[in-house]
Amino acid sequence: MQINQTIVKEFTLIGFSLYPDAQILLFVVFFCLYLLTLMGNLTIMSLTWVDRALHTPMYIFLSALSFSETCYTLSIIPKMLADLLAKNRNISVIGCGLQMYFFLGLGGTNCIILTVMGYDRFLAICNPLRYPLLMTHILCGELVASAWAGGFFVSLIETALIFRDFFCSPNLVKHFFCHMRAVVRLSCLDSNLTEFVVTLISVLGLLGTFLFITLTYVFILSTVLRIPSAEGKQKAFSTCVSHLTVVIIHFGFASIVYLKPEGSWGDDTLIAVPYTVITPFLGPLIFSLRNKDMKNAFRKVVGKIVRLKY
């Protein structure tokens, strides 16, 4: 009992140590996915910056999402990659709190930016004549700033609730990063209420943003169906396909992580991989491959580079 009540100053991330034979393979796979994710997001941000044709609200929000996703992966994946090769997987309590704060804050920011992107498509399709007046560059900046403020405000509440008390040994976090459920169970006090509250906040945030996006697409679909020509319908909805695909992937994987009943199927470490590694990788891939403007901007930049060389 005396050992169990020892107050800890650092945690040990168990992570993928349960799969010792696969750690080198996991490192190679995750490292390659991480590099591709960074390259994809940096490409989107760079093209949006240099090509004036992309200085529109849709691409401003896409660039903001790419920046947020880049920071999101930076808060987790480098530490995870280092732990796959290291024997010492310790992280200080303060370091754990900071990682959790940025992970939750950036995750919340991503959800809100995806919601804002849905609202932007709603205005563009349902109010095309008033769209340039409604969605100005100033409003775009305010919406992006609000997304960051909202995401980190909720994160501050959740992190403060979890780290308001001391943590007792054993100091083993059954995850590859400081996931809130895995950390809160190490609290010296009864953690059931705290775990319920922070999980409820996350679930409400996910459901709230997802329902708002769903509502915008109900209005978008009703407007598209009223367009008389098939070509007009296809053109209108084609601007939404990439966003809708990313929304389904993002909220689908997130719901598995946060809505999964306690003690049900699956290892939490493996279940979190799609949400933390695969989703950030697929986002820039989907937005780039299915976007003619982005591909045209890439061709123009490559063409300029080739002309400069020759």
Phi, psi and omega per residue, in radians:
M1 nan -0.640 -3.140
Q2 -1.167 -0.661 3.124
I3 -1.169 -0.718 -3.095
N4 -1.155 -0.392 -3.106
Q5 -1.702 0.146 3.094
T6 -1.168 2.228 -3.134
I7 -1.351 2.216 -3.064
V8 -1.655 2.615 3.088
K9 -1.959 -0.123 3.067
E10 -2.631 2.725 3.128
F11 -1.928 2.786 3.000
T12 -2.014 2.091 -3.140
L13 -1.448 1.955 -3.125
I14 -1.164 -0.769 3.046
G15 0.909 -2.240 -3.081
F16 -1.671 0.287 3.106
S17 -1.145 -0.281 3.069
L18 -1.273 -0.213 3.139
Y19 -2.162 1.151 -3.022
P20 -1.071 -0.589 -3.098
D21 -1.283 -0.304 -3.064
A22 -1.841 0.035 -2.996
Q23 -1.171 -0.680 3.115
I24 -1.135 -0.770 3.107
L25 -1.085 -0.769 3.116
L26 -1.082 -0.690 3.120
F27 -1.060 -0.810 -3.122
V28 -1.106 -0.788 -3.118
V29 -1.129 -0.857 -3.105
F30 -1.169 -0.635 3.128
F31 -1.132 -0.752 3.113
C32 -1.139 -0.753 3.111
L33 -1.108 -0.672 -3.141
Y34 -1.137 -0.774 3.110
L35 -1.089 -0.752 3.122
L36 -1.135 -0.654 3.095
T37 -1.106 -0.818 3.104
L38 -1.066 -0.790 -3.135
M39 -1.081 -0.744 3.139
G40 -1.112 -0.838 -3.128
N41 -1.163 -0.727 3.114
L42 -1.140 -0.616 3.092
T43 -1.124 -0.793 3.121
I44 -1.071 -0.800 -3.139
M45 -1.119 -0.725 -3.113
S46 -1.170 -0.789 3.138
L47 -1.110 -0.700 3.106
T48 -1.115 -0.583 -3.121
W49 -1.291 -0.752 -2.987
V50 -1.559 -0.450 -3.081
D51 -1.711 2.012 -3.106
R52 -1.151 -0.428 3.118
A53 -1.143 -0.352 3.139
L54 -1.690 0.134 3.118
H55 -1.458 1.001 3.123
T56 -2.125 2.794 -3.100
P57 -0.926 -0.736 -3.095
M58 -1.025 -0.747 -3.098
Y59 -1.446 -0.427 3.007
I60 -1.114 -0.782 3.102
F61 -1.164 -0.660 3.111
L62 -1.121 -0.717 3.090
S63 -1.138 -0.687 3.098
A64 -1.118 -0.681 3.103
L65 -1.149 -0.702 3.129
S66 -1.115 -0.710 3.108
F67 -1.136 -0.766 3.131
S68 -1.114 -0.718 3.117
E69 -1.144 -0.647 3.099
T70 -1.090 -0.806 3.104
C71 -1.134 -0.639 3.137
Y72 -1.050 -0.829 3.134
T73 -1.205 -0.583 3.121
L74 -1.122 -0.471 -3.096
S75 -1.317 -0.269 -3.042
I76 -2.214 -0.919 -2.888
I77 -1.133 -0.750 3.121
P78 -0.991 -0.745 3.099
K79 -1.131 -0.703 3.124
M80 -1.116 -0.747 3.121
L81 -1.110 -0.729 3.119
A82 -1.116 -0.692 -3.120
D83 -1.202 -0.470 3.108
L84 -1.164 -0.434 -3.128
L85 -1.838 -0.204 -3.047
A86 -1.779 2.693 3.033
K87 -1.512 -0.555 3.125
N88 -1.604 1.909 -3.110
R89 -1.912 0.536 -3.097
N90 -1.375 2.666 3.021
I91 -2.529 2.380 -3.113
S92 -1.177 2.797 3.122
V93 -1.080 -0.712 3.106
I94 -1.132 -0.789 3.104
G95 -1.057 -0.676 3.104
C96 -1.128 -0.754 3.120
G97 -1.095 -0.720 3.118
L98 -1.152 -0.741 3.127
Q99 -1.079 -0.778 3.131
M100 -1.096 -0.733 -3.114
Y101 -1.068 -0.806 -3.116
F102 -1.268 -0.655 3.116
F103 -1.088 -0.868 -3.136
L104 -1.166 -0.723 -3.132
G105 -1.099 -0.795 -3.129
L106 -1.261 -0.597 3.051
G107 -1.105 -0.750 3.079
G108 -1.133 -0.685 3.095
T109 -1.064 -0.752 3.110
N110 -1.039 -0.761 3.136
C111 -1.077 -0.753 -3.105
I112 -1.221 -0.688 3.112
I113 -1.123 -0.705 3.062
L114 -1.063 -0.635 3.090
T115 -1.168 -0.753 3.103
V116 -1.088 -0.682 3.104
M117 -1.105 -0.661 3.065
G118 -1.131 -0.711 3.098
Y119 -1.118 -0.670 3.099
D120 -1.090 -0.763 3.112
R121 -1.147 -0.619 3.098
F122 -1.069 -0.818 3.133
L123 -1.148 -0.712 -3.088
A124 -1.142 -0.626 -3.061
I125 -1.630 -0.688 -3.072
C126 -1.525 -0.408 3.116
N127 -2.340 1.062 -3.018
P128 -1.105 -0.586 -3.104
L129 -1.270 -0.625 -3.118
R130 -1.608 -0.132 -3.053
Y131 -0.955 -0.848 -3.131
P132 -1.065 -0.516 3.120
L133 -1.394 -0.585 -3.083
L134 -1.401 -0.825 -3.048
M135 -1.743 1.343 3.122
T136 -1.470 2.933 3.118
H137 -1.136 -0.561 3.104
I138 -1.138 -0.784 3.124
L139 -1.127 -0.643 3.093
C140 -1.022 -0.814 3.122
G141 -1.086 -0.711 3.141
E142 -1.154 -0.697 3.136
L143 -1.169 -0.710 3.107
V144 -1.141 -0.766 3.116
A145 -1.094 -0.678 3.111
S146 -1.145 -0.631 3.106
A147 -1.092 -0.786 3.106
W148 -1.135 -0.763 -3.131
A149 -1.118 -0.768 -3.140
G150 -1.134 -0.775 -3.136
G151 -1.080 -0.776 -3.085
F152 -1.397 -0.390 3.049
F153 -1.185 -0.804 3.102
V154 -1.118 -0.705 3.123
S155 -1.086 -0.682 3.129
L156 -1.082 -0.725 3.131
I157 -1.114 -0.833 -3.092
E158 -1.146 -0.782 -3.120
T159 -1.152 -0.696 3.125
A160 -1.115 -0.688 3.119
L161 -1.112 -0.701 -3.092
I162 -1.294 -0.689 -3.033
F163 -1.739 0.304 -3.139
R164 -1.319 -0.232 -3.099
D165 -2.202 2.990 3.077
F166 -1.331 2.865 3.105
F167 -2.042 2.456 -3.089
C168 -1.912 2.677 3.111
S169 -1.241 2.690 0.108
P170 -1.246 2.565 -3.035
N171 -1.723 0.540 -3.062
L172 -1.584 2.011 3.076
V173 -1.601 2.025 -3.059
K174 -1.440 1.115 -3.135
H175 -2.890 2.973 3.099
F176 -1.656 -0.013 2.988
F177 -2.610 3.074 -3.068
C178 -1.384 1.297 3.087
H179 -1.264 2.407 -2.977
M180 -1.076 -0.676 3.138
R181 -1.153 -0.714 -3.107
A182 -1.198 -0.592 -3.095
V183 -1.406 -0.730 -3.044
V184 -1.107 -0.450 -3.141
R185 -1.234 -0.225 3.129
L186 -1.603 0.048 -3.137
S187 -1.126 2.551 3.123
C188 -1.199 -0.447 3.116
L189 -1.594 3.059 3.069
D190 -1.148 2.050 -3.002
S191 -1.649 -0.028 -3.041
N192 -1.064 -0.780 -3.113
L193 -1.166 -0.776 3.136
T194 -1.084 -0.762 3.129
E195 -1.082 -0.706 3.126
F196 -1.117 -0.766 -3.085
V197 -1.146 -0.854 -3.094
V198 -1.180 -0.610 3.082
T199 -1.173 -0.704 3.110
L200 -1.082 -0.745 3.118
I201 -1.053 -0.781 -3.135
S202 -1.136 -0.764 -3.122
V203 -1.131 -0.757 3.115
L204 -1.101 -0.685 3.098
G205 -1.106 -0.784 3.123
L206 -1.118 -0.848 -3.100
L207 -1.161 -0.677 -3.133
G208 -1.083 -0.866 -3.138
T209 -1.178 -0.686 -3.138
F210 -1.142 -0.721 3.121
L211 -1.145 -0.637 3.099
F212 -1.126 -0.768 3.110
I213 -1.098 -0.743 3.121
T214 -1.043 -0.726 3.137
L215 -1.115 -0.740 3.122
T216 -1.084 -0.659 -3.121
Y217 -1.332 -0.392 3.003
V218 -1.135 -0.784 3.108
F219 -1.179 -0.690 3.126
I220 -1.094 -0.794 -3.121
L221 -1.106 -0.736 3.131
S222 -1.122 -0.606 3.105
T223 -1.259 -0.744 -3.130
V224 -1.105 -0.691 -3.120
L225 -1.150 -0.365 3.125
R226 -1.491 -0.154 3.090
I227 -1.242 2.220 -3.010
P228 -1.180 -0.708 -3.049
S229 -1.565 2.563 3.102
A230 -1.170 -0.609 3.118
E231 -1.134 -0.698 3.122
G232 -1.141 -0.692 3.102
K233 -1.103 -0.782 -3.123
Q234 -1.133 -0.725 -3.136
K235 -1.127 -0.716 -3.122
A236 -1.177 -0.780 -3.055
F237 -1.412 -0.344 -3.130
S238 -1.111 -0.474 3.120
T239 -1.270 -0.200 -3.083
C240 -1.840 -0.245 -2.982
V241 -1.053 -0.833 -3.114
S242 -1.079 -0.800 -3.140
H243 -1.092 -0.767 -3.119
L244 -1.126 -0.665 3.117
T245 -1.108 -0.804 3.135
V246 -1.131 -0.674 3.112
V247 -1.057 -0.800 -3.128
I248 -1.094 -0.766 -3.141
I249 -1.155 -0.832 -3.078
H250 -1.070 -0.935 -3.078
F251 -1.323 -0.461 3.079
G252 -1.126 -0.879 3.129
F253 -1.182 -0.676 -3.139
A254 -1.115 -0.664 3.139
S255 -1.155 -0.589 3.097
I256 -1.118 -0.700 -3.104
V257 -1.219 -0.793 -2.983
Y258 -1.681 -0.370 -3.120
L259 -1.762 -0.056 3.137
K260 -1.138 2.179 3.128
P261 -1.065 2.571 -3.128
E262 -1.065 2.298 3.079
G263 1.322 0.190 3.126
S264 -1.499 -2.921 -2.996
W265 -0.982 2.581 2.921
G266 1.597 2.642 3.038
D267 -1.477 2.205 -3.108
D268 -1.000 -0.604 -3.135
T269 -1.103 -0.834 -3.131
L270 -1.229 -0.631 -3.121
I271 -1.136 -0.534 -3.116
A272 -1.360 -0.284 -3.094
V273 -1.040 -0.840 3.130
P274 -1.006 -0.682 -3.078
Y275 -1.291 -0.584 -3.050
T276 -1.698 -0.419 -3.072
V277 -2.048 -0.865 -3.025
I278 -1.272 -0.803 -3.114
T279 -1.038 -0.844 3.083
P280 -1.056 -0.517 3.114
F281 -1.264 -0.724 -3.075
L282 -1.281 -0.537 -3.090
G283 -0.927 -1.105 -3.141
P284 -1.087 -0.525 3.123
L285 -1.123 -0.807 -3.128
I286 -1.180 -0.798 -3.111
F287 -1.147 -0.523 -3.107
S288 -1.443 -0.823 -3.039
L289 -1.213 -0.524 -3.074
R290 -1.762 0.308 -3.054
N291 -2.182 1.941 -3.111
K292 -1.142 -0.721 -3.123
D293 -1.074 -0.720 -3.140
M294 -1.171 -0.705 3.122
K295 -1.188 -0.669 3.091
N296 -1.131 -0.711 3.117
A297 -1.113 -0.675 3.109
F298 -1.125 -0.740 3.120
R299 -1.099 -0.706 3.139
K300 -1.119 -0.728 3.134
V301 -1.147 -0.770 3.116
V302 -1.090 -0.715 3.118
G303 -1.079 -0.711 3.102
K304 -1.124 -0.705 3.134
I305 -1.130 -0.735 -3.141
V306 -1.128 -0.730 3.134
R307 -1.128 -0.630 3.124
L308 -1.146 -0.599 -3.115
K309 -1.321 -0.579 -3.040
Y310 -2.022 nan nan
